[in-house]
Amino acid sequence: MKKLFSYLLTPFYLLIFGFLLVVFHPIQVITRLIWGYPVRKKAVDVLNYGLLYSLRILGTKITFRGLSKIPKNRPLIIVANHQSTLDIPAVIVGFRKNHPKFISKIELGKGIPSISYNLRHGGSVLIDRKNPRQSVKDILTLGKHIEENNYAACIFPEGTRSKDGKVHQFMPAGIASLIKTSPSALVVPFAIDGNHDLMKNGYYPMTFGVHLKFTALDPIDPTGMDSAELAKIIEDRIRKELGQ
C-alpha cells in the first residue's frame, strides 16, 4: 500500500515543488532589487518552508531537535552529513535565524529556478572543484562574511551525497578554511536522517511515510583544535546519532 501511495502522491508533491520554484524566482528578483537582502531573505525562508513541509503530502513526518541550544549572537559553522538535495531546505528552515550560507558546486549556480538565484545572490559560494586554489579563496571569503555578520555557513564535508544513508569520511579542509577566517565561530554538527530513504528512487517515486529527523548536536568551540581531529569528532558524533 505504501508503494502505491508513493506512485500516486509523488506527482502532487513535484507539482507543488516546481510551482514554488517558479513563483519564488521572480519574487526573489523583485525583493532583492527593491528592498534588498532582508526582504529577499524572508522570501527564501518561506520558499524553503514550503519545499520542506509540503512533503506531508507524502505522509512525511518532520522532526527538528536540538535547535534551542544554538546561539543567535555568534557565527556558526554547520557541519552536516549529506543525503539528498532536500537537505538544503531543512538547513535553511532550521537555522533561518542564523542566516545560513552554503558551499555549493558551481554547476548549481545556473539553470534551477529560485535555487540558483539564491546561491548566486544570497551570500553562498559556488566552488569549481577543478580549481581547488580558487575554491579555498572563496571559502575563506565566506568565513570572513559570517564572522562579520554573525551568520552561519553550512558545509557537507563528505563531498558528495550518500545514497544509502551511510556516513562517508569527513574531509577537514573546508572546515579548516572557514575557521581560519571566522575564529569566533562555533561548530554545530547537524545530523540528517531519512532523506536518503525518501529519495532512494530519485524524484519518482518518492517514498511514502518517511520520518525525517534533523538534529543539531551540541556546539563545539574549535579553538586550538586540529582540523582533522575536529572533522573526525563531528563525523563520529553524527554517526552515533544515526546509529552507525
PEPELIN-V780285 format. One record per residue. N is the residue number from 0. SS is DSSP state (helix for helix, strand for strand, loop for the rest). PSI is psi in whole degrees, -180 to 180 (* if undefined). D_FIRST is the distance of its C-alpha to the first C-alpha in Angstrom with 1 decimal. Layout:
# PEPELIN-V780285
n=N ss=SS psi=PSI d_first=D_FIRST
n=N ss=SS psi=PSI d_first=D_FIRST
This chain:
# PEPELIN-V780285
n=0 ss=loop psi=-41 d_first=0.0
n=1 ss=helix psi=-38 d_first=3.8
n=2 ss=helix psi=-40 d_first=5.4
n=3 ss=helix psi=-46 d_first=5.1
n=4 ss=helix psi=-37 d_first=6.3
n=5 ss=helix psi=-47 d_first=8.6
n=6 ss=helix psi=-37 d_first=10.1
n=7 ss=helix psi=-37 d_first=10.6
n=8 ss=helix psi=-20 d_first=12.0
n=9 ss=helix psi=-44 d_first=14.0
n=10 ss=helix psi=-33 d_first=16.7
n=11 ss=helix psi=-42 d_first=17.4
n=12 ss=helix psi=-45 d_first=18.1
n=13 ss=helix psi=-33 d_first=20.2
n=14 ss=helix psi=-45 d_first=22.1
n=15 ss=helix psi=-41 d_first=23.0
n=16 ss=helix psi=-52 d_first=23.8
n=17 ss=helix psi=-40 d_first=26.1
n=18 ss=helix psi=-45 d_first=27.6
n=19 ss=helix psi=-43 d_first=28.6
n=20 ss=helix psi=-43 d_first=30.2
n=21 ss=helix psi=-44 d_first=32.2
n=22 ss=helix psi=-40 d_first=33.3
n=23 ss=helix psi=-10 d_first=34.3
n=24 ss=helix psi=-55 d_first=36.3
n=25 ss=helix psi=-30 d_first=39.2
n=26 ss=helix psi=-43 d_first=38.9
n=27 ss=helix psi=-44 d_first=39.6
n=28 ss=helix psi=-48 d_first=42.5
n=29 ss=helix psi=-47 d_first=44.1
n=30 ss=helix psi=-37 d_first=43.8
n=31 ss=helix psi=-44 d_first=45.2
n=32 ss=helix psi=-34 d_first=48.1
n=33 ss=helix psi=-48 d_first=49.1
n=34 ss=loop psi=-13 d_first=48.3
n=35 ss=loop psi=-165 d_first=47.6
n=36 ss=helix psi=-47 d_first=45.4
n=37 ss=helix psi=-43 d_first=44.7
n=38 ss=helix psi=-39 d_first=43.2
n=39 ss=helix psi=-38 d_first=41.3
n=40 ss=helix psi=-39 d_first=39.9
n=41 ss=helix psi=-39 d_first=38.5
n=42 ss=helix psi=-40 d_first=36.9
n=43 ss=helix psi=-39 d_first=35.2
n=44 ss=helix psi=-45 d_first=34.0
n=45 ss=helix psi=-43 d_first=32.4
n=46 ss=helix psi=-50 d_first=30.8
n=47 ss=helix psi=-31 d_first=29.2
n=48 ss=helix psi=-43 d_first=28.1
n=49 ss=helix psi=-43 d_first=26.3
n=50 ss=helix psi=-38 d_first=24.8
n=51 ss=helix psi=-53 d_first=23.5
n=52 ss=helix psi=-13 d_first=22.4
n=53 ss=helix psi=-9 d_first=20.7
n=54 ss=helix psi=-15 d_first=18.0
n=55 ss=helix psi=-21 d_first=16.9
n=56 ss=helix psi=-33 d_first=15.3
n=57 ss=helix psi=16 d_first=12.7
n=58 ss=loop psi=20 d_first=12.5
n=59 ss=loop psi=132 d_first=15.1
n=60 ss=strand psi=135 d_first=17.6
n=61 ss=strand psi=123 d_first=21.1
n=62 ss=strand psi=125 d_first=23.9
n=63 ss=strand psi=139 d_first=27.5
n=64 ss=strand psi=149 d_first=30.0
n=65 ss=loop psi=-2 d_first=33.7
n=66 ss=helix psi=-21 d_first=34.7
n=67 ss=helix psi=-20 d_first=37.3
n=68 ss=helix psi=-1 d_first=39.4
n=69 ss=loop psi=123 d_first=39.8
n=70 ss=loop psi=153 d_first=43.3
n=71 ss=loop psi=-5 d_first=43.8
n=72 ss=loop psi=21 d_first=47.5
n=73 ss=loop psi=157 d_first=47.4
n=74 ss=loop psi=152 d_first=45.9
n=75 ss=strand psi=148 d_first=42.7
n=76 ss=strand psi=106 d_first=41.4
n=77 ss=strand psi=120 d_first=37.6
n=78 ss=strand psi=114 d_first=36.6
n=79 ss=strand psi=152 d_first=32.9
n=80 ss=loop psi=160 d_first=30.6
n=81 ss=loop psi=120 d_first=28.9
n=82 ss=loop psi=-31 d_first=25.2
n=83 ss=loop psi=174 d_first=24.5
n=84 ss=loop psi=-22 d_first=26.2
n=85 ss=loop psi=1 d_first=24.4
n=86 ss=helix psi=-34 d_first=26.7
n=87 ss=helix psi=-51 d_first=29.4
n=88 ss=helix psi=-35 d_first=28.2
n=89 ss=helix psi=-42 d_first=27.6
n=90 ss=helix psi=-44 d_first=31.2
n=91 ss=helix psi=-43 d_first=32.6
n=92 ss=helix psi=-48 d_first=30.9
n=93 ss=helix psi=-38 d_first=31.7
n=94 ss=loop psi=27 d_first=35.2
n=95 ss=helix psi=-31 d_first=36.1
n=96 ss=helix psi=-14 d_first=39.3
n=97 ss=helix psi=5 d_first=40.4
n=98 ss=loop psi=62 d_first=40.2
n=99 ss=strand psi=138 d_first=38.3
n=100 ss=strand psi=159 d_first=39.4
n=101 ss=strand psi=154 d_first=37.9
n=102 ss=strand psi=109 d_first=39.1
n=103 ss=strand psi=158 d_first=37.3
n=104 ss=strand psi=148 d_first=38.1
n=105 ss=helix psi=-27 d_first=40.3
n=106 ss=helix psi=-25 d_first=37.9
n=107 ss=helix psi=-6 d_first=35.8
n=108 ss=helix psi=0 d_first=38.9
n=109 ss=loop psi=152 d_first=38.5
n=110 ss=loop psi=-11 d_first=36.1
n=111 ss=loop psi=113 d_first=33.3
n=112 ss=loop psi=142 d_first=33.8
n=113 ss=loop psi=-53 d_first=34.4
n=114 ss=helix psi=-50 d_first=33.6
n=115 ss=helix psi=-41 d_first=36.5
n=116 ss=helix psi=-43 d_first=38.8
n=117 ss=helix psi=-41 d_first=38.0
n=118 ss=helix psi=-38 d_first=38.6
n=119 ss=helix psi=-34 d_first=41.9
n=120 ss=helix psi=3 d_first=43.2
n=121 ss=loop psi=6 d_first=41.6
n=122 ss=loop psi=-2 d_first=43.7
n=123 ss=loop psi=171 d_first=41.3
n=124 ss=strand psi=143 d_first=42.7
n=125 ss=strand psi=115 d_first=41.7
n=126 ss=strand psi=145 d_first=42.8
n=127 ss=loop psi=111 d_first=43.7
n=128 ss=loop psi=-18 d_first=42.8
n=129 ss=loop psi=-7 d_first=45.6
n=130 ss=loop psi=74 d_first=48.1
n=131 ss=helix psi=-32 d_first=47.8
n=132 ss=helix psi=-45 d_first=51.1
n=133 ss=helix psi=-35 d_first=50.2
n=134 ss=helix psi=-43 d_first=46.7
n=135 ss=helix psi=-43 d_first=48.6
n=136 ss=helix psi=-42 d_first=50.8
n=137 ss=helix psi=-40 d_first=47.9
n=138 ss=helix psi=-38 d_first=46.3
n=139 ss=helix psi=-40 d_first=49.6
n=140 ss=helix psi=-40 d_first=50.0
n=141 ss=helix psi=-41 d_first=46.6
n=142 ss=helix psi=-42 d_first=47.7
n=143 ss=helix psi=-39 d_first=50.9
n=144 ss=helix psi=-45 d_first=48.9
n=145 ss=helix psi=-30 d_first=46.8
n=146 ss=helix psi=-42 d_first=49.9
n=147 ss=helix psi=-26 d_first=51.9
n=148 ss=helix psi=3 d_first=49.2
n=149 ss=loop psi=42 d_first=47.4
n=150 ss=loop psi=-177 d_first=44.2
n=151 ss=strand psi=145 d_first=41.4
n=152 ss=strand psi=135 d_first=40.7
n=153 ss=strand psi=132 d_first=37.3
n=154 ss=strand psi=141 d_first=37.3
n=155 ss=loop psi=91 d_first=34.7
n=156 ss=loop psi=-1 d_first=37.1
n=157 ss=loop psi=-25 d_first=34.8
n=158 ss=loop psi=-19 d_first=35.7
n=159 ss=loop psi=165 d_first=32.3
n=160 ss=loop psi=146 d_first=28.6
n=161 ss=loop psi=110 d_first=26.9
n=162 ss=loop psi=-24 d_first=23.8
n=163 ss=loop psi=3 d_first=22.8
n=164 ss=loop psi=-9 d_first=23.9
n=165 ss=loop psi=130 d_first=27.0
n=166 ss=loop psi=127 d_first=30.1
n=167 ss=loop psi=170 d_first=32.8
n=168 ss=loop psi=135 d_first=36.5
n=169 ss=loop psi=129 d_first=37.8
n=170 ss=loop psi=133 d_first=40.8
n=171 ss=loop psi=-13 d_first=43.5
n=172 ss=helix psi=-48 d_first=45.4
n=173 ss=helix psi=-41 d_first=43.6
n=174 ss=helix psi=-45 d_first=43.7
n=175 ss=helix psi=-40 d_first=47.4
n=176 ss=helix psi=-41 d_first=48.2
n=177 ss=helix psi=-42 d_first=46.6
n=178 ss=helix psi=-34 d_first=48.4
n=179 ss=helix psi=-40 d_first=51.7
n=180 ss=helix psi=1 d_first=51.9
n=181 ss=loop psi=69 d_first=50.0
n=182 ss=loop psi=-18 d_first=51.8
n=183 ss=loop psi=3 d_first=50.9
n=184 ss=loop psi=144 d_first=47.2
n=185 ss=strand psi=146 d_first=44.9
n=186 ss=strand psi=128 d_first=42.1
n=187 ss=strand psi=107 d_first=38.7
n=188 ss=strand psi=135 d_first=36.1
n=189 ss=strand psi=112 d_first=32.6
n=190 ss=strand psi=123 d_first=29.6
n=191 ss=strand psi=123 d_first=26.4
n=192 ss=strand psi=123 d_first=23.2
n=193 ss=loop psi=-25 d_first=19.6
n=194 ss=helix psi=-31 d_first=20.5
n=195 ss=helix psi=-37 d_first=20.4
n=196 ss=helix psi=-41 d_first=16.7
n=197 ss=helix psi=-37 d_first=15.9
n=198 ss=loop psi=24 d_first=17.9
n=199 ss=loop psi=-21 d_first=17.4
n=200 ss=loop psi=16 d_first=16.8
n=201 ss=loop psi=-145 d_first=19.4
n=202 ss=loop psi=-6 d_first=18.8
n=203 ss=loop psi=126 d_first=16.2
n=204 ss=loop psi=144 d_first=13.4
n=205 ss=loop psi=152 d_first=13.8
n=206 ss=loop psi=130 d_first=11.4
n=207 ss=loop psi=142 d_first=9.5
n=208 ss=loop psi=25 d_first=10.8
n=209 ss=loop psi=145 d_first=13.8
n=210 ss=strand psi=112 d_first=17.0
n=211 ss=strand psi=127 d_first=20.1
n=212 ss=strand psi=124 d_first=23.3
n=213 ss=strand psi=115 d_first=26.7
n=214 ss=strand psi=119 d_first=29.7
n=215 ss=strand psi=118 d_first=33.3
n=216 ss=loop psi=173 d_first=35.4
n=217 ss=loop psi=130 d_first=39.0
n=218 ss=loop psi=152 d_first=41.2
n=219 ss=strand psi=131 d_first=43.7
n=220 ss=strand psi=112 d_first=47.3
n=221 ss=loop psi=4 d_first=48.0
n=222 ss=loop psi=124 d_first=51.7
n=223 ss=loop psi=1 d_first=53.5
n=224 ss=loop psi=143 d_first=50.5
n=225 ss=loop psi=135 d_first=50.2
n=226 ss=helix psi=-38 d_first=47.4
n=227 ss=helix psi=-41 d_first=46.0
n=228 ss=helix psi=-42 d_first=46.1
n=229 ss=helix psi=-46 d_first=44.4
n=230 ss=helix psi=-39 d_first=41.6
n=231 ss=helix psi=-40 d_first=41.0
n=232 ss=helix psi=-46 d_first=41.0
n=233 ss=helix psi=-46 d_first=38.4
n=234 ss=helix psi=-45 d_first=36.2
n=235 ss=helix psi=-38 d_first=36.5
n=236 ss=helix psi=-41 d_first=35.7
n=237 ss=helix psi=-42 d_first=32.5
n=238 ss=helix psi=-44 d_first=31.6
n=239 ss=helix psi=-43 d_first=32.2
n=240 ss=helix psi=-35 d_first=30.1
n=241 ss=loop psi=2 d_first=27.1
n=242 ss=loop psi=29 d_first=27.9
n=243 ss=loop psi=* d_first=29.3
